Amino acid sequence: MSHSGKDDRIKNIYQQLKLPAPMQRIKIDTGMRVLISTGVDITVCKKCNIGKLILLDSQILWKGELRSVFEIRSRGKPSN
């Protein structure tokens, strides 16, 4: 099944089979996935065990300079 209109086709299949509607997909961040699977909260500060860690930026050495991963990732359409 191609991605275009996939959700509508799945709903149609469920209706034809007289099944309850499929659950909606939700996005779960990495910290919550680790907490659910291992029981370890990776967002708690390792030093004080009180504060929460928040990802502000990830940096990578790109062509000799530190660049934001988010900046490199969203560079737009590749040129031919």
Secondary structure, DSSP 8 states (H G I E B T S, - for coil): --STTHHHHHHHHHHHTT-----------HHHHHHHHHS--TTB-TTTSSSB------EEEETTEEEEHHHHHT--S---
